[in-house]
Amino acid sequence: MRRLGDDVGIRAPSLYKHFPNKRAVEAALIEEAFGEMGAALHAAVERPGRRGPVAAVLGAYRRTALSSPNLYKLATGPDVPREMLAPDLEAWSGEPFYLATGEPHLAQALWALAHGMTILEIEGRFWEDSDLDRTWRIAATTFASTAGRV
């Protein structure tokens, strides 16, 4: 709480003037993460460019997560207080996976791949000499070729 207070320019105890407890602060941060991710993914699927919607969504997901890795891990960890979040925010933020693939199970598989690769990248778990950009491109190509055939 001290570090968060420092980041926003107030003393830690003053945070409790705005939030009833630490869990409420976490929920607000998670809502911010879902909002940022959802906005980036929706923009990507609406304007995919030459890469196509699957590659655009994967690229936006990776960039957004890597830009704030701790916030990403908070929002995708095991203790997300869904009951404290804005209704349907989490579903809205993930909807572009379906919009990019057109099939719910393929969308879920694409999200699982994106999340798994992102966590591995954040945690530094890929081989040191891995060409991660190439790995992401291969994933996008593979999923894009599957879309419409499932």
Chimera marker file (.cmm) of the C-alpha trace (Angstrom):
<marker_set name="trace">
<marker id="1" x="0.000" y="0.000" z="0.000" r="1" g="1" b="0" radius="0.5"/>
<marker id="2" x="2.939" y="2.301" z="0.687" r="1" g="1" b="0" radius="0.5"/>
<marker id="3" x="4.340" y="1.723" z="-2.790" r="1" g="1" b="0" radius="0.5"/>
<marker id="4" x="0.946" y="2.284" z="-4.397" r="1" g="1" b="0" radius="0.5"/>
<marker id="5" x="0.528" y="5.500" z="-2.410" r="1" g="1" b="0" radius="0.5"/>
<marker id="6" x="3.960" y="6.616" z="-3.572" r="1" g="1" b="0" radius="0.5"/>
<marker id="7" x="3.029" y="5.820" z="-7.173" r="1" g="1" b="0" radius="0.5"/>
<marker id="8" x="-0.125" y="7.951" z="-7.047" r="1" g="1" b="0" radius="0.5"/>
<marker id="9" x="1.436" y="10.685" z="-4.924" r="1" g="1" b="0" radius="0.5"/>
<marker id="10" x="-0.389" y="10.204" z="-1.635" r="1" g="1" b="0" radius="0.5"/>
<marker id="11" x="0.432" y="8.593" z="1.684" r="1" g="1" b="0" radius="0.5"/>
<marker id="12" x="-0.667" y="4.970" z="2.066" r="1" g="1" b="0" radius="0.5"/>
<marker id="13" x="-3.243" y="5.682" z="4.829" r="1" g="1" b="0" radius="0.5"/>
<marker id="14" x="-4.943" y="8.191" z="2.521" r="1" g="1" b="0" radius="0.5"/>
<marker id="15" x="-5.799" y="5.360" z="0.132" r="1" g="1" b="0" radius="0.5"/>
<marker id="16" x="-8.346" y="4.217" z="2.686" r="1" g="1" b="0" radius="0.5"/>
<marker id="17" x="-10.216" y="7.496" z="2.238" r="1" g="1" b="0" radius="0.5"/>
<marker id="18" x="-10.958" y="6.272" z="-1.290" r="1" g="1" b="0" radius="0.5"/>
<marker id="19" x="-11.139" y="2.500" z="-0.763" r="1" g="1" b="0" radius="0.5"/>
<marker id="20" x="-12.517" y="0.558" z="2.210" r="1" g="1" b="0" radius="0.5"/>
<marker id="21" x="-9.733" y="-2.062" z="2.184" r="1" g="1" b="0" radius="0.5"/>
<marker id="22" x="-6.848" y="-3.577" z="0.270" r="1" g="1" b="0" radius="0.5"/>
<marker id="23" x="-9.168" y="-5.947" z="-1.604" r="1" g="1" b="0" radius="0.5"/>
<marker id="24" x="-11.122" y="-2.987" z="-2.995" r="1" g="1" b="0" radius="0.5"/>
<marker id="25" x="-7.858" y="-1.441" z="-4.230" r="1" g="1" b="0" radius="0.5"/>
<marker id="26" x="-6.978" y="-4.719" z="-5.935" r="1" g="1" b="0" radius="0.5"/>
<marker id="27" x="-10.435" y="-4.880" z="-7.538" r="1" g="1" b="0" radius="0.5"/>
<marker id="28" x="-10.034" y="-1.346" z="-8.889" r="1" g="1" b="0" radius="0.5"/>
<marker id="29" x="-6.633" y="-2.232" z="-10.327" r="1" g="1" b="0" radius="0.5"/>
<marker id="30" x="-8.028" y="-5.407" z="-11.896" r="1" g="1" b="0" radius="0.5"/>
<marker id="31" x="-10.888" y="-3.439" z="-13.447" r="1" g="1" b="0" radius="0.5"/>
<marker id="32" x="-8.296" y="-1.070" z="-14.895" r="1" g="1" b="0" radius="0.5"/>
<marker id="33" x="-6.354" y="-4.033" z="-16.311" r="1" g="1" b="0" radius="0.5"/>
<marker id="34" x="-9.473" y="-5.567" z="-17.897" r="1" g="1" b="0" radius="0.5"/>
<marker id="35" x="-10.443" y="-2.172" z="-19.299" r="1" g="1" b="0" radius="0.5"/>
<marker id="36" x="-7.011" y="-1.621" z="-20.858" r="1" g="1" b="0" radius="0.5"/>
<marker id="37" x="-6.813" y="-5.142" z="-22.232" r="1" g="1" b="0" radius="0.5"/>
<marker id="38" x="-10.357" y="-5.061" z="-23.583" r="1" g="1" b="0" radius="0.5"/>
<marker id="39" x="-9.848" y="-1.701" z="-25.287" r="1" g="1" b="0" radius="0.5"/>
<marker id="40" x="-6.603" y="-2.882" z="-26.901" r="1" g="1" b="0" radius="0.5"/>
<marker id="41" x="-8.103" y="-6.179" z="-28.079" r="1" g="1" b="0" radius="0.5"/>
<marker id="42" x="-11.291" y="-4.627" z="-29.420" r="1" g="1" b="0" radius="0.5"/>
<marker id="43" x="-9.254" y="-2.045" z="-31.340" r="1" g="1" b="0" radius="0.5"/>
<marker id="44" x="-7.062" y="-4.830" z="-32.732" r="1" g="1" b="0" radius="0.5"/>
<marker id="45" x="-9.964" y="-6.942" z="-33.965" r="1" g="1" b="0" radius="0.5"/>
<marker id="46" x="-11.758" y="-3.906" z="-35.419" r="1" g="1" b="0" radius="0.5"/>
<marker id="47" x="-8.636" y="-2.780" z="-37.336" r="1" g="1" b="0" radius="0.5"/>
<marker id="48" x="-6.490" y="-5.892" z="-37.812" r="1" g="1" b="0" radius="0.5"/>
<marker id="49" x="-4.543" y="-4.643" z="-40.799" r="1" g="1" b="0" radius="0.5"/>
<marker id="50" x="-2.789" y="-7.062" z="-43.142" r="1" g="1" b="0" radius="0.5"/>
<marker id="51" x="-1.924" y="-9.484" z="-40.342" r="1" g="1" b="0" radius="0.5"/>
<marker id="52" x="-5.523" y="-10.515" z="-39.837" r="1" g="1" b="0" radius="0.5"/>
<marker id="53" x="-7.641" y="-10.537" z="-36.673" r="1" g="1" b="0" radius="0.5"/>
<marker id="54" x="-5.979" y="-13.481" z="-34.904" r="1" g="1" b="0" radius="0.5"/>
<marker id="55" x="-2.473" y="-12.025" z="-35.217" r="1" g="1" b="0" radius="0.5"/>
<marker id="56" x="-3.749" y="-8.565" z="-34.310" r="1" g="1" b="0" radius="0.5"/>
<marker id="57" x="-5.462" y="-9.828" z="-31.156" r="1" g="1" b="0" radius="0.5"/>
<marker id="58" x="-2.430" y="-11.866" z="-30.101" r="1" g="1" b="0" radius="0.5"/>
<marker id="59" x="-0.118" y="-8.913" z="-30.702" r="1" g="1" b="0" radius="0.5"/>
<marker id="60" x="-2.313" y="-6.542" z="-28.710" r="1" g="1" b="0" radius="0.5"/>
<marker id="61" x="-2.640" y="-9.067" z="-25.884" r="1" g="1" b="0" radius="0.5"/>
<marker id="62" x="1.107" y="-9.556" z="-25.649" r="1" g="1" b="0" radius="0.5"/>
<marker id="63" x="1.921" y="-5.821" z="-25.812" r="1" g="1" b="0" radius="0.5"/>
<marker id="64" x="-0.691" y="-4.890" z="-23.228" r="1" g="1" b="0" radius="0.5"/>
<marker id="65" x="0.319" y="-7.636" z="-20.787" r="1" g="1" b="0" radius="0.5"/>
<marker id="66" x="4.045" y="-6.974" z="-21.122" r="1" g="1" b="0" radius="0.5"/>
<marker id="67" x="3.557" y="-3.232" z="-20.643" r="1" g="1" b="0" radius="0.5"/>
<marker id="68" x="2.309" y="-3.859" z="-17.071" r="1" g="1" b="0" radius="0.5"/>
<marker id="69" x="3.343" y="-7.387" z="-16.110" r="1" g="1" b="0" radius="0.5"/>
<marker id="70" x="2.491" y="-7.095" z="-12.416" r="1" g="1" b="0" radius="0.5"/>
<marker id="71" x="-0.947" y="-5.728" z="-13.195" r="1" g="1" b="0" radius="0.5"/>
<marker id="72" x="-1.417" y="-8.508" z="-15.741" r="1" g="1" b="0" radius="0.5"/>
<marker id="73" x="-0.505" y="-11.173" z="-13.176" r="1" g="1" b="0" radius="0.5"/>
<marker id="74" x="-2.858" y="-9.609" z="-10.620" r="1" g="1" b="0" radius="0.5"/>
<marker id="75" x="-5.748" y="-9.621" z="-13.119" r="1" g="1" b="0" radius="0.5"/>
<marker id="76" x="-5.131" y="-13.184" z="-14.292" r="1" g="1" b="0" radius="0.5"/>
<marker id="77" x="-4.149" y="-14.751" z="-10.988" r="1" g="1" b="0" radius="0.5"/>
<marker id="78" x="-6.172" y="-17.147" z="-8.880" r="1" g="1" b="0" radius="0.5"/>
<marker id="79" x="-7.646" y="-14.552" z="-6.515" r="1" g="1" b="0" radius="0.5"/>
<marker id="80" x="-9.599" y="-12.263" z="-8.841" r="1" g="1" b="0" radius="0.5"/>
<marker id="81" x="-12.540" y="-10.889" z="-6.808" r="1" g="1" b="0" radius="0.5"/>
<marker id="82" x="-15.094" y="-11.255" z="-9.589" r="1" g="1" b="0" radius="0.5"/>
<marker id="83" x="-17.951" y="-10.328" z="-7.275" r="1" g="1" b="0" radius="0.5"/>
<marker id="84" x="-16.365" y="-6.873" z="-6.826" r="1" g="1" b="0" radius="0.5"/>
<marker id="85" x="-15.854" y="-6.158" z="-10.529" r="1" g="1" b="0" radius="0.5"/>
<marker id="86" x="-18.136" y="-4.347" z="-12.940" r="1" g="1" b="0" radius="0.5"/>
<marker id="87" x="-20.605" y="-6.848" z="-14.408" r="1" g="1" b="0" radius="0.5"/>
<marker id="88" x="-19.524" y="-8.357" z="-17.731" r="1" g="1" b="0" radius="0.5"/>
<marker id="89" x="-16.197" y="-6.457" z="-17.795" r="1" g="1" b="0" radius="0.5"/>
<marker id="90" x="-14.105" y="-9.619" z="-17.849" r="1" g="1" b="0" radius="0.5"/>
<marker id="91" x="-16.244" y="-11.183" z="-20.595" r="1" g="1" b="0" radius="0.5"/>
<marker id="92" x="-16.112" y="-7.969" z="-22.654" r="1" g="1" b="0" radius="0.5"/>
<marker id="93" x="-12.334" y="-7.809" z="-22.373" r="1" g="1" b="0" radius="0.5"/>
<marker id="94" x="-11.997" y="-11.353" z="-23.693" r="1" g="1" b="0" radius="0.5"/>
<marker id="95" x="-14.690" y="-11.125" z="-26.378" r="1" g="1" b="0" radius="0.5"/>
<marker id="96" x="-12.201" y="-10.234" z="-29.159" r="1" g="1" b="0" radius="0.5"/>
<marker id="97" x="-10.813" y="-13.777" z="-29.035" r="1" g="1" b="0" radius="0.5"/>
<marker id="98" x="-14.231" y="-14.972" z="-30.202" r="1" g="1" b="0" radius="0.5"/>
<marker id="99" x="-14.566" y="-12.119" z="-32.691" r="1" g="1" b="0" radius="0.5"/>
<marker id="100" x="-11.189" y="-13.064" z="-34.189" r="1" g="1" b="0" radius="0.5"/>
<marker id="101" x="-11.921" y="-16.784" z="-34.477" r="1" g="1" b="0" radius="0.5"/>
<marker id="102" x="-15.706" y="-17.044" z="-34.822" r="1" g="1" b="0" radius="0.5"/>
<marker id="103" x="-15.835" y="-20.215" z="-32.731" r="1" g="1" b="0" radius="0.5"/>
<marker id="104" x="-16.131" y="-20.307" z="-28.921" r="1" g="1" b="0" radius="0.5"/>
<marker id="105" x="-13.884" y="-23.315" z="-28.277" r="1" g="1" b="0" radius="0.5"/>
<marker id="106" x="-11.208" y="-22.064" z="-30.643" r="1" g="1" b="0" radius="0.5"/>
<marker id="107" x="-11.439" y="-18.655" z="-28.966" r="1" g="1" b="0" radius="0.5"/>
<marker id="108" x="-10.933" y="-20.264" z="-25.570" r="1" g="1" b="0" radius="0.5"/>
<marker id="109" x="-7.948" y="-22.239" z="-26.876" r="1" g="1" b="0" radius="0.5"/>
<marker id="110" x="-6.461" y="-19.069" z="-28.373" r="1" g="1" b="0" radius="0.5"/>
<marker id="111" x="-6.862" y="-17.217" z="-25.078" r="1" g="1" b="0" radius="0.5"/>
<marker id="112" x="-5.266" y="-20.121" z="-23.194" r="1" g="1" b="0" radius="0.5"/>
<marker id="113" x="-2.326" y="-20.082" z="-25.582" r="1" g="1" b="0" radius="0.5"/>
<marker id="114" x="-1.961" y="-16.304" z="-25.289" r="1" g="1" b="0" radius="0.5"/>
<marker id="115" x="-2.114" y="-16.386" z="-21.506" r="1" g="1" b="0" radius="0.5"/>
<marker id="116" x="0.284" y="-19.309" z="-21.211" r="1" g="1" b="0" radius="0.5"/>
<marker id="117" x="2.829" y="-17.775" z="-23.566" r="1" g="1" b="0" radius="0.5"/>
<marker id="118" x="2.519" y="-14.413" z="-21.843" r="1" g="1" b="0" radius="0.5"/>
<marker id="119" x="3.091" y="-15.835" z="-18.368" r="1" g="1" b="0" radius="0.5"/>
<marker id="120" x="6.064" y="-17.851" z="-19.612" r="1" g="1" b="0" radius="0.5"/>
<marker id="121" x="7.511" y="-14.734" z="-21.199" r="1" g="1" b="0" radius="0.5"/>
<marker id="122" x="6.935" y="-12.580" z="-18.106" r="1" g="1" b="0" radius="0.5"/>
<marker id="123" x="8.506" y="-15.220" z="-15.885" r="1" g="1" b="0" radius="0.5"/>
<marker id="124" x="11.489" y="-15.654" z="-18.230" r="1" g="1" b="0" radius="0.5"/>
<marker id="125" x="10.726" y="-19.334" z="-18.734" r="1" g="1" b="0" radius="0.5"/>
<marker id="126" x="11.450" y="-19.599" z="-22.455" r="1" g="1" b="0" radius="0.5"/>
<marker id="127" x="14.905" y="-20.650" z="-23.592" r="1" g="1" b="0" radius="0.5"/>
<marker id="128" x="17.352" y="-17.786" z="-23.468" r="1" g="1" b="0" radius="0.5"/>
<marker id="129" x="17.905" y="-17.757" z="-27.236" r="1" g="1" b="0" radius="0.5"/>
<marker id="130" x="14.215" y="-18.174" z="-28.153" r="1" g="1" b="0" radius="0.5"/>
<marker id="131" x="12.878" y="-16.025" z="-30.965" r="1" g="1" b="0" radius="0.5"/>
<marker id="132" x="9.622" y="-15.181" z="-29.220" r="1" g="1" b="0" radius="0.5"/>
<marker id="133" x="8.386" y="-12.926" z="-31.994" r="1" g="1" b="0" radius="0.5"/>
<marker id="134" x="8.626" y="-15.911" z="-34.342" r="1" g="1" b="0" radius="0.5"/>
<marker id="135" x="6.902" y="-18.169" z="-31.816" r="1" g="1" b="0" radius="0.5"/>
<marker id="136" x="3.999" y="-15.702" z="-31.556" r="1" g="1" b="0" radius="0.5"/>
<marker id="137" x="3.792" y="-15.444" z="-35.374" r="1" g="1" b="0" radius="0.5"/>
<marker id="138" x="3.645" y="-19.239" z="-35.696" r="1" g="1" b="0" radius="0.5"/>
<marker id="139" x="0.887" y="-19.379" z="-33.078" r="1" g="1" b="0" radius="0.5"/>
<marker id="140" x="-1.095" y="-16.705" z="-34.932" r="1" g="1" b="0" radius="0.5"/>
<marker id="141" x="-0.661" y="-18.441" z="-38.288" r="1" g="1" b="0" radius="0.5"/>
<marker id="142" x="-1.683" y="-21.806" z="-36.865" r="1" g="1" b="0" radius="0.5"/>
<marker id="143" x="-4.826" y="-20.473" z="-35.186" r="1" g="1" b="0" radius="0.5"/>
<marker id="144" x="-5.774" y="-18.303" z="-38.154" r="1" g="1" b="0" radius="0.5"/>
<marker id="145" x="-5.556" y="-21.310" z="-40.465" r="1" g="1" b="0" radius="0.5"/>
<marker id="146" x="-7.862" y="-23.229" z="-38.139" r="1" g="1" b="0" radius="0.5"/>
<marker id="147" x="-10.500" y="-20.491" z="-37.861" r="1" g="1" b="0" radius="0.5"/>
<marker id="148" x="-13.498" y="-21.340" z="-40.018" r="1" g="1" b="0" radius="0.5"/>
<marker id="149" x="-12.621" y="-25.048" z="-40.140" r="1" g="1" b="0" radius="0.5"/>
<marker id="150" x="-13.636" y="-26.051" z="-36.623" r="1" g="1" b="0" radius="0.5"/>
<link id1="1" id2="2" r="1" g="1" b="0" radius="0.2"/>
<link id1="2" id2="3" r="1" g="1" b="0" radius="0.2"/>
<link id1="3" id2="4" r="1" g="1" b="0" radius="0.2"/>
<link id1="4" id2="5" r="1" g="1" b="0" radius="0.2"/>
<link id1="5" id2="6" r="1" g="1" b="0" radius="0.2"/>
<link id1="6" id2="7" r="1" g="1" b="0" radius="0.2"/>
<link id1="7" id2="8" r="1" g="1" b="0" radius="0.2"/>
<link id1="8" id2="9" r="1" g="1" b="0" radius="0.2"/>
<link id1="9" id2="10" r="1" g="1" b="0" radius="0.2"/>
<link id1="10" id2="11" r="1" g="1" b="0" radius="0.2"/>
<link id1="11" id2="12" r="1" g="1" b="0" radius="0.2"/>
<link id1="12" id2="13" r="1" g="1" b="0" radius="0.2"/>
<link id1="13" id2="14" r="1" g="1" b="0" radius="0.2"/>
<link id1="14" id2="15" r="1" g="1" b="0" radius="0.2"/>
<link id1="15" id2="16" r="1" g="1" b="0" radius="0.2"/>
<link id1="16" id2="17" r="1" g="1" b="0" radius="0.2"/>
<link id1="17" id2="18" r="1" g="1" b="0" radius="0.2"/>
<link id1="18" id2="19" r="1" g="1" b="0" radius="0.2"/>
<link id1="19" id2="20" r="1" g="1" b="0" radius="0.2"/>
<link id1="20" id2="21" r="1" g="1" b="0" radius="0.2"/>
<link id1="21" id2="22" r="1" g="1" b="0" radius="0.2"/>
<link id1="22" id2="23" r="1" g="1" b="0" radius="0.2"/>
<link id1="23" id2="24" r="1" g="1" b="0" radius="0.2"/>
<link id1="24" id2="25" r="1" g="1" b="0" radius="0.2"/>
<link id1="25" id2="26" r="1" g="1" b="0" radius="0.2"/>
<link id1="26" id2="27" r="1" g="1" b="0" radius="0.2"/>
<link id1="27" id2="28" r="1" g="1" b="0" radius="0.2"/>
<link id1="28" id2="29" r="1" g="1" b="0" radius="0.2"/>
<link id1="29" id2="30" r="1" g="1" b="0" radius="0.2"/>
<link id1="30" id2="31" r="1" g="1" b="0" radius="0.2"/>
<link id1="31" id2="32" r="1" g="1" b="0" radius="0.2"/>
<link id1="32" id2="33" r="1" g="1" b="0" radius="0.2"/>
<link id1="33" id2="34" r="1" g="1" b="0" radius="0.2"/>
<link id1="34" id2="35" r="1" g="1" b="0" radius="0.2"/>
<link id1="35" id2="36" r="1" g="1" b="0" radius="0.2"/>
<link id1="36" id2="37" r="1" g="1" b="0" radius="0.2"/>
<link id1="37" id2="38" r="1" g="1" b="0" radius="0.2"/>
<link id1="38" id2="39" r="1" g="1" b="0" radius="0.2"/>
<link id1="39" id2="40" r="1" g="1" b="0" radius="0.2"/>
<link id1="40" id2="41" r="1" g="1" b="0" radius="0.2"/>
<link id1="41" id2="42" r="1" g="1" b="0" radius="0.2"/>
<link id1="42" id2="43" r="1" g="1" b="0" radius="0.2"/>
<link id1="43" id2="44" r="1" g="1" b="0" radius="0.2"/>
<link id1="44" id2="45" r="1" g="1" b="0" radius="0.2"/>
<link id1="45" id2="46" r="1" g="1" b="0" radius="0.2"/>
<link id1="46" id2="47" r="1" g="1" b="0" radius="0.2"/>
<link id1="47" id2="48" r="1" g="1" b="0" radius="0.2"/>
<link id1="48" id2="49" r="1" g="1" b="0" radius="0.2"/>
<link id1="49" id2="50" r="1" g="1" b="0" radius="0.2"/>
<link id1="50" id2="51" r="1" g="1" b="0" radius="0.2"/>
<link id1="51" id2="52" r="1" g="1" b="0" radius="0.2"/>
<link id1="52" id2="53" r="1" g="1" b="0" radius="0.2"/>
<link id1="53" id2="54" r="1" g="1" b="0" radius="0.2"/>
<link id1="54" id2="55" r="1" g="1" b="0" radius="0.2"/>
<link id1="55" id2="56" r="1" g="1" b="0" radius="0.2"/>
<link id1="56" id2="57" r="1" g="1" b="0" radius="0.2"/>
<link id1="57" id2="58" r="1" g="1" b="0" radius="0.2"/>
<link id1="58" id2="59" r="1" g="1" b="0" radius="0.2"/>
<link id1="59" id2="60" r="1" g="1" b="0" radius="0.2"/>
<link id1="60" id2="61" r="1" g="1" b="0" radius="0.2"/>
<link id1="61" id2="62" r="1" g="1" b="0" radius="0.2"/>
<link id1="62" id2="63" r="1" g="1" b="0" radius="0.2"/>
<link id1="63" id2="64" r="1" g="1" b="0" radius="0.2"/>
<link id1="64" id2="65" r="1" g="1" b="0" radius="0.2"/>
<link id1="65" id2="66" r="1" g="1" b="0" radius="0.2"/>
<link id1="66" id2="67" r="1" g="1" b="0" radius="0.2"/>
<link id1="67" id2="68" r="1" g="1" b="0" radius="0.2"/>
<link id1="68" id2="69" r="1" g="1" b="0" radius="0.2"/>
<link id1="69" id2="70" r="1" g="1" b="0" radius="0.2"/>
<link id1="70" id2="71" r="1" g="1" b="0" radius="0.2"/>
<link id1="71" id2="72" r="1" g="1" b="0" radius="0.2"/>
<link id1="72" id2="73" r="1" g="1" b="0" radius="0.2"/>
<link id1="73" id2="74" r="1" g="1" b="0" radius="0.2"/>
<link id1="74" id2="75" r="1" g="1" b="0" radius="0.2"/>
<link id1="75" id2="76" r="1" g="1" b="0" radius="0.2"/>
<link id1="76" id2="77" r="1" g="1" b="0" radius="0.2"/>
<link id1="77" id2="78" r="1" g="1" b="0" radius="0.2"/>
<link id1="78" id2="79" r="1" g="1" b="0" radius="0.2"/>
<link id1="79" id2="80" r="1" g="1" b="0" radius="0.2"/>
<link id1="80" id2="81" r="1" g="1" b="0" radius="0.2"/>
<link id1="81" id2="82" r="1" g="1" b="0" radius="0.2"/>
<link id1="82" id2="83" r="1" g="1" b="0" radius="0.2"/>
<link id1="83" id2="84" r="1" g="1" b="0" radius="0.2"/>
<link id1="84" id2="85" r="1" g="1" b="0" radius="0.2"/>
<link id1="85" id2="86" r="1" g="1" b="0" radius="0.2"/>
<link id1="86" id2="87" r="1" g="1" b="0" radius="0.2"/>
<link id1="87" id2="88" r="1" g="1" b="0" radius="0.2"/>
<link id1="88" id2="89" r="1" g="1" b="0" radius="0.2"/>
<link id1="89" id2="90" r="1" g="1" b="0" radius="0.2"/>
<link id1="90" id2="91" r="1" g="1" b="0" radius="0.2"/>
<link id1="91" id2="92" r="1" g="1" b="0" radius="0.2"/>
<link id1="92" id2="93" r="1" g="1" b="0" radius="0.2"/>
<link id1="93" id2="94" r="1" g="1" b="0" radius="0.2"/>
<link id1="94" id2="95" r="1" g="1" b="0" radius="0.2"/>
<link id1="95" id2="96" r="1" g="1" b="0" radius="0.2"/>
<link id1="96" id2="97" r="1" g="1" b="0" radius="0.2"/>
<link id1="97" id2="98" r="1" g="1" b="0" radius="0.2"/>
<link id1="98" id2="99" r="1" g="1" b="0" radius="0.2"/>
<link id1="99" id2="100" r="1" g="1" b="0" radius="0.2"/>
<link id1="100" id2="101" r="1" g="1" b="0" radius="0.2"/>
<link id1="101" id2="102" r="1" g="1" b="0" radius="0.2"/>
<link id1="102" id2="103" r="1" g="1" b="0" radius="0.2"/>
<link id1="103" id2="104" r="1" g="1" b="0" radius="0.2"/>
<link id1="104" id2="105" r="1" g="1" b="0" radius="0.2"/>
<link id1="105" id2="106" r="1" g="1" b="0" radius="0.2"/>
<link id1="106" id2="107" r="1" g="1" b="0" radius="0.2"/>
<link id1="107" id2="108" r="1" g="1" b="0" radius="0.2"/>
<link id1="108" id2="109" r="1" g="1" b="0" radius="0.2"/>
<link id1="109" id2="110" r="1" g="1" b="0" radius="0.2"/>
<link id1="110" id2="111" r="1" g="1" b="0" radius="0.2"/>
<link id1="111" id2="112" r="1" g="1" b="0" radius="0.2"/>
<link id1="112" id2="113" r="1" g="1" b="0" radius="0.2"/>
<link id1="113" id2="114" r="1" g="1" b="0" radius="0.2"/>
<link id1="114" id2="115" r="1" g="1" b="0" radius="0.2"/>
<link id1="115" id2="116" r="1" g="1" b="0" radius="0.2"/>
<link id1="116" id2="117" r="1" g="1" b="0" radius="0.2"/>
<link id1="117" id2="118" r="1" g="1" b="0" radius="0.2"/>
<link id1="118" id2="119" r="1" g="1" b="0" radius="0.2"/>
<link id1="119" id2="120" r="1" g="1" b="0" radius="0.2"/>
<link id1="120" id2="121" r="1" g="1" b="0" radius="0.2"/>
<link id1="121" id2="122" r="1" g="1" b="0" radius="0.2"/>
<link id1="122" id2="123" r="1" g="1" b="0" radius="0.2"/>
<link id1="123" id2="124" r="1" g="1" b="0" radius="0.2"/>
<link id1="124" id2="125" r="1" g="1" b="0" radius="0.2"/>
<link id1="125" id2="126" r="1" g="1" b="0" radius="0.2"/>
<link id1="126" id2="127" r="1" g="1" b="0" radius="0.2"/>
<link id1="127" id2="128" r="1" g="1" b="0" radius="0.2"/>
<link id1="128" id2="129" r="1" g="1" b="0" radius="0.2"/>
<link id1="129" id2="130" r="1" g="1" b="0" radius="0.2"/>
<link id1="130" id2="131" r="1" g="1" b="0" radius="0.2"/>
<link id1="131" id2="132" r="1" g="1" b="0" radius="0.2"/>
<link id1="132" id2="133" r="1" g="1" b="0" radius="0.2"/>
<link id1="133" id2="134" r="1" g="1" b="0" radius="0.2"/>
<link id1="134" id2="135" r="1" g="1" b="0" radius="0.2"/>
<link id1="135" id2="136" r="1" g="1" b="0" radius="0.2"/>
<link id1="136" id2="137" r="1" g="1" b="0" radius="0.2"/>
<link id1="137" id2="138" r="1" g="1" b="0" radius="0.2"/>
<link id1="138" id2="139" r="1" g="1" b="0" radius="0.2"/>
<link id1="139" id2="140" r="1" g="1" b="0" radius="0.2"/>
<link id1="140" id2="141" r="1" g="1" b="0" radius="0.2"/>
<link id1="141" id2="142" r="1" g="1" b="0" radius="0.2"/>
<link id1="142" id2="143" r="1" g="1" b="0" radius="0.2"/>
<link id1="143" id2="144" r="1" g="1" b="0" radius="0.2"/>
<link id1="144" id2="145" r="1" g="1" b="0" radius="0.2"/>
<link id1="145" id2="146" r="1" g="1" b="0" radius="0.2"/>
<link id1="146" id2="147" r="1" g="1" b="0" radius="0.2"/>
<link id1="147" id2="148" r="1" g="1" b="0" radius="0.2"/>
<link id1="148" id2="149" r="1" g="1" b="0" radius="0.2"/>
<link id1="149" id2="150" r="1" g="1" b="0" radius="0.2"/>
</marker_set>
